[in-house]
Amino acid sequence: MRRMLVGSARGLLAAVVLAVVVPRPAAAQEPIVVEPPPSAAMPPPVAMSAAELLAAGDAAVDAGNLEAAAASYDRLAREHATSPEAGEARRALKIIAARRAQPPALGAQQAPPADGTVGVVIRREPYSLRTSERLRLTTWEKLDFGTTAFLYGMSVGFSIALSSNEPSVAPVAIGALAYTLGAVGYLNAGDPDRGDLPLTLAITSFIPTTTLLVANVVSDNPDGHDTALLTAGAGLLSVPIAILAARKLDLDPGDTQLVRDAGFWGMVLGTTGMLAFGGKTIDSGYGFSTYQNPSDRKLFTMSLIGLYGGLGLGTIAAVNSEVSLERVRVATWGGYGGAVIGLLLGASASSSGDKGLWTGITIGAATGLLITFLATSGLDGIPPEDATAVRAPRRSPRFTPTFMPVADSTGRAHPSLGIAGVMF
């Protein structure tokens, strides 16, 4: 048992090392645009020729001082209206006016507003023109990846514990810790993009799941020790396969997430659907009937068909659509919510025991997936660039403690602690 755990840890350590063999180019940092300083006070006007005023305006433009340039050009157009230089000055004024009409660049440093409002900083988000997907990994995505790796490590450790002649909880803890450390190392050293995370999670999940399902489909009563050992081995083997696949493939994040979640929901709905509708009612012949659940082989067969049927349908949908990763994730959460609501409704409205629960979960999850997916089409594609600077007005607290004059029974006023503010 100890040799198996040591070998597992070494295998995970080697998989993490593979993540840093081929370095990825660092993401380009977007330049920060800084507005030019405010113009200095103009000196008192002196007599200048048209050529001198034109030269002064051109020098101000070269220095980035558009206010001074506009003043020189305007003076030239007024004082020397008939000169050849006046035509050039008028064209320059039109250009400066058009430049002033343009909104400020996003990300530019803005001076604090003078009207007492609070400025809102807008940061541009890089999107891929090839996939129309956001490029940066968010903190939530990293946390989700680490949490999922923790759960996968627990499942692999649990399989190792079941395959041992002396069952113990130590492999569960070691597996969860090893997978979590491997996930953190992969995020920090492997420099994955948004398409790599769903790909690695799909491979490390579906390979051991397939091993477990096939073992139960092939045999009516498979040996628990051998099945657990095969599942654990497949889970460990899937880690280097997932890392190498992520290094070699450059997939669309939305398409990858769509295929992965389609496979997951295909397996879930195949399992719950079989439990809900795959059984049969047996008449005892004595005035009552009993409901018989489907056999284990039928259940695992339907789960396997649902898994790879979902992967196939997800692949077809990914090839023929441009669905964003955000939309797929929101639809998945809609499926979770629908499953919970269906469970509660099935438990309260059905008197057929577990059959009603599984029916509610199946119908609720499928309905939640469909409604959420149809309602979130606005999450697809690159969002339009909002070039308008947003400033939220500063609002005073609605209620604040304060001292208020209060009159006693004799009519004399004295200070008392109270609360003052506005309702709306």
C-alpha positions, -999 to 999 in steps of 0.1 A, spaced: 0 0 0 28 25 9 46 17 -24 13 24 -43 9 58 -25 46 67 -31 43 58 -67 11 79 -70 28 109 -55 58 105 -78 35 102 -108 17 134 -99 50 152 -93 62 141 -128 30 153 -143 34 188 -128 69 190 -140 57 183 -175 36 215 -173 67 237 -172 87 219 -199 74 241 -228 70 277 -216 42 298 -229 47 334 -239 36 358 -213 4 377 -219 11 412 -233 4 440 -209 -17 467 -223 -1 501 -223 -15 528 -199 -25 559 -217 -18 590 -197 -35 623 -206 -12 653 -212 -9 677 -183 -33 707 -183 -22 736 -203 -2 764 -187 -15 799 -185 -10 817 -218 12 848 -217 -3 882 -226 -6 886 -264 20 905 -283 22 916 -319 32 886 -340 32 880 -377 11 852 -394 42 831 -399 52 834 -362 17 825 -350 16 795 -373 50 784 -361 39 789 -325 8 767 -330 29 740 -347 54 740 -319 25 737 -293 11 707 -313 45 690 -312 47 696 -275 12 680 -270 -3 713 -257 -35 715 -278 -49 743 -258 -20 766 -266 -20 754 -303 -57 762 -306 -52 797 -292 -24 805 -316 -44 792 -346 -75 811 -336 -55 843 -332 -39 838 -366 -73 832 -382 -87 864 -366 -58 888 -369 -45 877 -404 -77 864 -420 -65 871 -455 -31 856 -452 -22 821 -467 -14 809 -432 -50 816 -421 -63 787 -442 -39 763 -426 -49 776 -392 -86 770 -399 -79 734 -410 -58 729 -378 -87 742 -357 -111 717 -373 -87 689 -365 -83 700 -329 -121 703 -325 -125 668 -338 -98 656 -314 -116 672 -285 -149 656 -295 -134 621 -292 -141 604 -258 -112 598 -235 -93 565 -240 -103 537 -217 -76 531 -191 -64 567 -192 -56 583 -159 -84 608 -151 -81 637 -128 -105 636 -98 -138 652 -107 -145 686 -93 -182 680 -86 -177 657 -57 -185 625 -76 -165 592 -73 -147 581 -105 -151 545 -117 -120 530 -132 -126 510 -164 -101 483 -174 -101 469 -209 -103 432 -211 -84 413 -239 -105 391 -261 -94 367 -289 -105 377 -324 -102 341 -334 -124 326 -307 -143 357 -295 -134 346 -259 -119 364 -230 -82 355 -226 -75 361 -189 -82 335 -163 -103 349 -134 -98 341 -98 -131 322 -97 -120 299 -126 -87 292 -108 -106 284 -75 -131 262 -94 -102 243 -110 -84 238 -76 -116 227 -59 -124 202 -86 -89 188 -85 -93 183 -48 -125 163 -53 -109 142 -81 -79 135 -58 -103 123 -31 -121 100 -56 -88 85 -68 -76 81 -32 -109 64 -23 -105 40 -52 -70 32 -39 -83 26 -4 -110 2 -17 -84 -18 -37 -63 -23 -6 -65 -53 16 -64 -30 46 -89 -1 39 -78 32 53 -88 69 49 -51 79 45 -51 74 7 -82 97 4 -64 125 22 -31 119 4 -49 119 -30 -68 151 -23 -36 169 -11 -15 156 -41 -41 167 -66 -46 201 -50 -8 208 -49 -6 196 -85 -34 219 -96 -18 249 -78 16 241 -94 0 237 -128 -17 271 -125 14 289 -114 41 272 -135 22 258 -165 7 291 -176 -26 275 -188 -51 294 -208 -89 293 -204 -93 264 -228 -68 243 -210 -87 240 -177 -119 224 -190 -98 201 -212 -77 189 -183 -107 185 -160 -126 165 -187 -97 141 -193 -89 135 -156 -126 129 -150 -139 110 -179 -110 84 -182 -115 69 -147 -153 73 -150 -152 53 -183 -131 26 -167 -156 23 -138 -186 22 -161 -171 -3 -186 -161 -27 -157 -197 -27 -145 -212 -31 -180 -189 -60 -189 -197 -80 -158 -229 -83 -138 -209 -86 -105 -174 -73 -111 -147 -78 -84 -147 -47 -62 -110 -49 -55 -100 -51 -92 -125 -24 -103 -112 0 -77 -76 -7 -86 -83 -1 -123 -102 31 -116 -74 45 -95 -48 36 -121 -68 52 -148 -71 83 -127 -34 86 -121 -27 79 -158 -51 106 -169 -31 134 -152 0 133 -176 -23 127 -206 -44 158 -197 -13 180 -193 3 169 -225 -30 174 -244 -33 209 -230 2 217 -241 -3 204 -276 -38 216 -283 -51 252 -286 -89 248 -283 -117 274 -281 -125 277 -244 -162 279 -250 -162 248 -273 -141 228 -248 -164 237 -219 -195 229 -240 -182 194 -249 -171 187 -213 -204 198 -198 -225 180 -225 -207 148 -216 -213 154 -179 -250 162 -183 -254 133 -207 -241 109 -180 -262 125 -153 -295 126 -172 -288 91 -185 -284 78 -150 -313 97 -134 -336 90 -164 -329 53 -161 -337 54 -124 -369 74 -131 -383 55 -161 -362 23 -165 -379 3 -138 -411 -17 -140 -441 -23 -118 -447 -59 -109 -482 -71 -99 -480 -96 -70 -513 -111 -78 -526 -105 -43 -540 -70 -49 -509 -50 -46 -479 -42 -68 -442 -33 -63 -418 -12 -83 -386 -28 -94 -356 -6 -101 -335 -13 -132 -306 -37 -129 -271 -24 -122 -259 -34 -157 -288 -14 -173 -280 16 -151 -242 16 -159 -249 10 -196 -272 40 -198 -247 61 -180 -220 51 -205 -243 58 -234 -252 92 -219 -216 102 -213 -204 95 -248 -237 105 -265 -234 139 -247 -197 142 -258 -208 135 -294 -237 160 -293 -215 186 -276 -188 182 -303 -214 187 -331 -228 217 -313 -193 232 -307 -184 229 -344 -216 245 -356 -219 274 -330 -200 301 -312 -210 295 -276 -190 313 -250 -175 296 -219 -195 319 -196 -228 309 -212 -220 272 -208 -211 277 -172 -243 297 -165 -264 270 -182 -247 244 -160 -256 263 -129 -291 265 -142 -292 228 -145 -281 225 -109 -308 248 -98 -334 229 -119 -323 196 -104 -327 209 -68 -362 224 -76 -372 192 -93 -360 171 -64 -381 192 -40 -412 191 -62 -408 154 -68 -405 147 -31 -436 167 -22 -459 157 -51 -451 120 -56 -460 90 -35 -440 65 -55 -409 68 -34 -375 71 -51 -391 70 -86 -407 104 -80 -374 119 -68 -355 107 -98 -383 119 -121 -382 153 -106 -344 156 -108 -344 145 -145 -371 168 -156 -359 197 -135 -323 195 -146 -332 193 -183 -356 222 -180 -331 243 -161 -305 237 -187 -327 245 -216 -342 277 -201 -309 291 -189 -291 283 -221 -318 301 -242 -319 331 -219 -282 338 -219 -274 343 -255 -261 378 -247 -230 363 -231 -217 351 -265 -192 371 -285 -170 401 -277 -190 427 -258 -193 462 -274 -167 487 -262 -182 513 -240 -161 544 -245 -181 566 -222 -165 573 -188 -188 562 -160 -189 582 -128 -211 571 -100 -225 599 -79 -214 599 -43 -243 592 -20 -243 601 16 -252 574 41 -289 570 46 -287 570 84 -259 583 106 -257 588 144 -259 624 155 -267 646 184 -302 661 183 -320 686 206 -346 670 227 -370 689 250 -377 675 284 -409 678 304 -401 713 316 -395 725 280 -358 729 283 -338 715 253 -307 693 259 -286 672 234 -295 636 229 -280 608 207 -302 601 177 -302 590 141 -305 613 111 -306 606 74 -328 603 43 -353 576 34 -347 578 -4 
